[in-house]
Amino acid sequence: MAYNVTLIRGDGTGPELVEAARRVLEATGVPFNWDIQDAGIDVMEKEGTPLPPAVLESIRRNKVALKGPITTPIGTGFRSVNVTLRKELDLYACLRPCKYYPGIRSKYTDVDLVVVRENTEDLYAGVEYDVGTPEARQIIEMAGPGKIREDAAISIKPISISGSRRIIKFAFEYARAYKRKKVSAVAKANIMKYTDGLFFRVGQEVAKEYPDIEYQEVLVDNMCMQLVQKPELYDVLVLPNLYGDILSDLCAGLVGGLGVAPGANIGDEIALFEPTHGSAPKYKGLNKVNPTALILSGMMMLRHLKEYEAADRLERAVAAVIAEGKYVTYDMKPDRNDPTAVGTSEMADAIIRKLEEMH
């Protein structure tokens, strides 16, 4: 029976990346019914919204989605489509594996980490007040004399027991399912004693339910240093929203960058798989950008669908193409100006050939 999957093409380089990933996933032999949807800047011009209701309806119906990158304007314009999807669909867990594959240019060769980031709370909850607004003035008065300058904008950082519990349980359940040995909770509880302190307290409670998995707590600044010095010591990291956003990019940097970093946003009923990089609009239509991150996101989707054999085969095919280093995009060559670099679709073709050899 074919899987019904919402396929969101995105904007910028999104459509060409999605096409490459679609062809590779079909080459695994797993059958799909693709429900193709569009979101992003191009749709905004036609429909007045970057996220039409039909996209959300499709994802709710199919429960699984594969999504290309979508542009988020900086400082102005519409709110992030990615953030809206997480909010609307309660995709509370951002899952980002960071694994080194031989052949990728990196200073590190022994990294196999998974970052689990809480997606709905913290400073990303969007509770902000501009300078001089009644709400900002009220908070400044509540804080007491001299605590906050009068010309401050205010952002609220909510961390809840329920939100912390479900993300930390998600991290432990993932660790158990994939035979990981350790979960490290990361926060700044020595300074933010009530919010980050709560995150650690909940972590201690949840850890008691998983005696088979080691649990530790690490302050976020120390974790940054530890990851740069000895990333091989860490396994599954679970973090509140802001720290998770920052450290997941740091971990991607350890294994070659965002071009090879897959991701997923998962809730209790719905899972959305997407690369962690942006839409790179300057490369739109040039058949140039690296499809690895989206293809590996597709591999994560196969595992979510319990198509483990196909997922493992796909990972081996991607790893083989990277290790050979012949049919890879410019960013994966030792010299980025190497004329032998191939395009997005040609790298997908090489992965498909590997899959065919393995079948």
C-alpha positions in Angstrom: 0.0 0.0 0.0 1.3 3.4 -1.0 2.0 6.1 1.7 0.1 9.3 1.4 2.6 12.1 1.9 2.2 15.9 1.6 5.0 17.2 -0.6 5.6 20.9 -0.2 7.9 22.3 -2.9 8.9 25.5 -1.0 10.5 28.5 -2.8 14.0 29.5 -4.0 15.9 26.3 -4.7 13.1 24.3 -2.9 11.4 22.9 -6.0 14.5 21.5 -7.6 15.7 20.0 -4.3 12.3 18.4 -3.7 12.2 17.0 -7.2 15.7 15.4 -6.6 14.5 14.0 -3.2 11.3 12.7 -4.6 13.1 10.7 -7.4 15.5 9.2 -4.9 12.8 8.2 -2.5 10.8 6.5 -5.3 14.0 4.7 -6.3 14.0 2.9 -2.9 11.0 1.0 -4.1 8.7 2.3 -1.3 5.5 3.4 -2.9 4.2 7.0 -2.3 1.1 9.0 -3.3 2.5 12.5 -3.3 0.0 15.3 -2.4 1.9 18.2 -4.0 1.4 21.6 -2.2 3.0 25.0 -2.6 3.9 27.5 0.1 6.3 30.4 0.4 7.1 33.7 -1.4 5.7 32.7 -4.8 2.4 31.7 -3.3 2.3 34.9 -1.3 2.2 36.9 -4.5 -0.8 34.9 -5.8 -2.9 34.2 -2.7 -1.9 36.9 -0.2 -0.5 34.3 2.2 2.7 32.2 2.2 0.8 29.3 3.8 -2.6 28.7 2.2 -5.2 26.7 4.3 -5.0 23.8 1.8 -1.4 23.1 2.8 -2.4 22.7 6.5 -5.4 20.6 5.5 -3.3 18.3 3.4 -0.7 17.8 6.3 -3.5 17.2 8.8 -5.0 14.6 6.5 -1.9 12.7 5.5 0.0 13.0 8.9 3.3 13.0 7.1 4.9 15.7 5.0 8.2 16.3 3.2 9.0 20.0 2.7 11.5 22.0 0.7 13.1 25.1 2.2 11.0 28.3 2.4 12.4 31.9 2.6 11.8 33.8 5.9 12.2 37.6 5.4 14.6 39.1 8.0 13.2 42.0 10.1 10.2 42.7 7.9 7.5 40.9 5.9 5.5 37.8 6.7 6.1 35.6 9.8 8.2 32.5 9.3 6.1 29.7 7.6 8.3 27.2 9.4 7.3 28.7 12.8 3.6 28.8 11.8 3.6 25.2 10.8 5.1 24.1 14.1 2.6 26.2 16.0 -0.5 25.2 14.0 0.3 21.5 13.9 1.8 21.4 17.4 5.1 20.0 16.1 6.8 20.3 19.4 10.0 18.3 18.7 12.7 19.4 16.3 14.9 16.5 15.5 18.3 17.1 13.9 20.7 14.2 13.6 24.3 15.4 13.0 26.4 12.5 11.7 29.7 12.5 9.9 30.0 10.7 6.6 33.5 9.9 5.2 34.3 12.2 2.3 32.8 15.3 3.8 35.3 18.1 4.5 35.3 18.6 8.3 37.8 18.9 11.1 35.9 16.1 12.9 35.4 12.5 11.9 33.8 10.9 14.9 30.5 12.8 15.4 27.2 11.0 15.6 24.9 13.3 17.6 21.2 13.9 17.7 19.8 17.3 18.8 16.2 17.3 20.2 15.0 20.9 20.4 11.7 22.0 22.0 9.8 23.9 19.3 6.9 25.8 20.9 8.0 27.7 24.0 10.9 29.9 25.2 11.8 33.2 23.6 10.4 31.9 20.3 6.9 31.9 21.7 6.6 35.3 20.0 5.5 37.2 23.2 7.2 40.5 22.5 6.5 44.2 23.3 8.1 47.1 21.6 9.8 50.1 23.3 7.3 52.4 25.0 4.2 50.1 24.6 1.9 49.9 27.6 2.8 46.3 28.1 6.5 47.0 28.1 6.0 49.8 30.6 4.0 47.6 32.9 6.6 44.9 32.9 9.3 47.5 33.6 7.3 48.7 36.6 6.7 45.2 37.8 10.4 44.4 37.7 11.1 47.2 40.1 13.5 50.2 40.1 16.7 49.9 38.1 16.1 46.3 36.9 15.1 47.1 33.3 15.9 50.3 31.4 12.9 52.4 30.4 13.8 52.3 26.7 13.9 48.5 26.5 11.9 46.2 24.2 10.7 43.2 26.1 10.6 39.5 25.2 8.9 36.9 27.5 10.5 33.5 28.0 7.9 30.9 29.0 9.1 27.4 29.9 6.4 25.1 31.2 6.4 21.8 33.1 4.2 20.1 30.5 6.2 21.4 27.5 9.5 20.4 29.1 8.2 17.0 30.1 7.0 16.0 26.6 10.2 17.1 24.8 12.5 15.4 27.4 10.4 12.2 27.2 10.6 12.4 23.4 14.4 12.5 23.7 14.5 9.5 26.0 12.1 7.6 23.8 14.2 8.4 20.7 17.3 7.3 22.6 15.7 4.0 23.6 14.3 3.3 20.1 17.6 3.9 18.4 19.8 2.3 21.1 21.4 5.5 22.2 23.1 5.4 25.5 23.0 8.9 26.9 20.7 12.0 27.0 22.2 15.3 27.9 19.9 18.2 29.0 21.3 21.6 28.1 20.3 24.9 29.6 21.5 27.9 31.7 20.0 27.0 35.0 22.7 28.7 37.1 21.4 32.1 35.9 17.8 31.5 34.8 16.9 29.6 37.9 13.1 29.5 37.4 12.8 28.8 33.7 16.0 26.8 32.8 16.0 25.5 36.4 12.5 24.0 35.7 13.8 22.4 32.5 16.5 20.6 34.5 14.1 19.6 37.3 11.7 18.0 34.9 14.7 16.3 33.2 15.7 14.7 36.5 12.1 13.4 37.0 11.8 12.0 33.5 15.2 10.4 33.7 14.0 8.2 36.6 11.6 6.5 34.1 14.6 5.4 31.9 17.1 3.7 34.1 18.7 2.1 31.1 19.8 5.5 29.7 22.5 7.7 31.2 21.3 11.3 32.0 23.4 14.4 32.6 22.9 18.2 32.7 25.3 20.6 31.0 25.3 24.4 31.0 24.8 25.7 27.5 28.0 27.7 27.4 30.1 24.8 28.6 28.3 22.5 26.1 29.5 24.8 23.2 33.1 24.3 24.4 32.6 20.6 24.9 31.2 20.1 21.4 34.1 21.9 19.8 36.7 20.0 21.9 35.2 16.5 22.2 31.9 15.9 20.4 32.4 12.2 20.5 31.4 12.2 24.2 27.8 13.2 23.4 24.9 11.3 22.1 21.4 12.8 22.4 21.1 16.5 23.4 17.7 17.9 24.6 17.4 21.6 24.8 14.8 24.5 25.1 14.0 26.3 21.9 16.6 29.0 21.6 19.6 27.0 22.7 18.4 24.1 20.5 18.3 26.4 17.5 21.8 27.7 18.1 23.5 24.4 19.0 21.9 22.4 16.2 23.6 24.7 13.7 26.9 24.3 15.7 26.5 20.5 15.5 25.8 20.7 11.8 29.0 22.6 11.4 30.9 19.7 13.0 29.8 17.4 10.3 30.2 19.6 7.2 27.5 22.2 7.4 23.8 22.7 6.7 24.0 21.2 3.3 24.3 17.7 4.8 22.1 18.3 7.9 18.6 16.7 7.8 15.8 17.6 10.1 12.2 16.9 11.2 9.5 18.6 13.2 7.4 16.0 15.0 4.2 16.1 17.1 2.1 13.4 18.7 0.2 12.8 15.4 2.0 14.6 12.6 5.6 14.5 11.3 7.1 17.0 8.9 10.6 16.3 7.4 12.8 19.1 5.9 16.4 20.2 5.5 17.8 22.5 8.1 19.2 25.0 5.5 17.4 27.9 3.9 16.1 28.4 0.3 19.2 30.0 -1.2 17.2 32.1 -3.7 20.3 33.4 -5.5 20.8 29.8 -6.8 17.2 29.3 -7.8 16.9 27.4 -11.1 20.7 26.9 -11.4 20.7 23.1 -10.6 23.6 23.8 -8.2 22.7 23.3 -4.6 23.4 20.2 -2.5 20.4 17.9 -2.2 21.9 15.7 0.6 20.1 17.4 3.5 16.7 16.9 2.0 17.4 13.4 0.8 18.6 12.5 4.3 15.4 14.1 5.7 13.6 11.7 3.4 15.6 8.9 4.9 14.3 10.0 8.4 10.8 10.0 7.0 11.3 6.3 5.9 12.3 5.4 9.4 9.3 7.2 10.8 7.1 5.1 8.4 9.0 2.0 9.8 10.5 1.3 6.4 13.8 0.6 8.1 15.4 -1.5 5.4 14.8 1.1 2.7 16.0 3.8 5.0 19.2 2.0 5.8 19.8 1.2 2.1 19.2 4.9 1.2 21.7 6.0 3.9 24.3 3.6 2.5 23.8 4.9 -1.0 24.2 8.5 0.0 27.3 7.6 2.1 28.8 5.8 -0.9 28.3 8.7 -3.3 29.8 11.1 -0.7 32.8 8.8 0.0 33.6 8.5 -3.8 33.5 12.2 -4.1 33.0 12.1 -7.9 29.3 12.9 -8.4 28.9 15.6 -5.7 27.9 19.3 -5.8 30.5 22.1 -5.7 30.3 22.6 -1.9 31.4 19.0 -1.3 34.6 19.2 -3.4 37.9 20.1 -1.8 38.0 23.1 -4.2 34.6 24.8 -4.5 35.6 25.9 -8.0 36.3 22.3 -9.1 34.9 22.0 -12.7 34.0 18.3 -12.1 31.3 19.2 -9.6 27.9 18.0 -10.6 24.4 19.6 -10.2 21.5 18.9 -7.9 19.8 16.4 -10.2 23.1 14.7 -11.2 24.0 14.0 -7.6 20.5 12.5 -7.2 21.1 10.4 -10.3 24.3 9.0 -8.7 22.4 8.1 -5.5 19.7 6.4 -7.5 22.4 4.4 -9.4 23.8 3.2 -6.0 20.3 2.2 -4.9 19.9 0.2 -8.0 23.2 -1.6 -7.5 22.2 -2.5 -3.9 18.8 -3.9 -4.9 
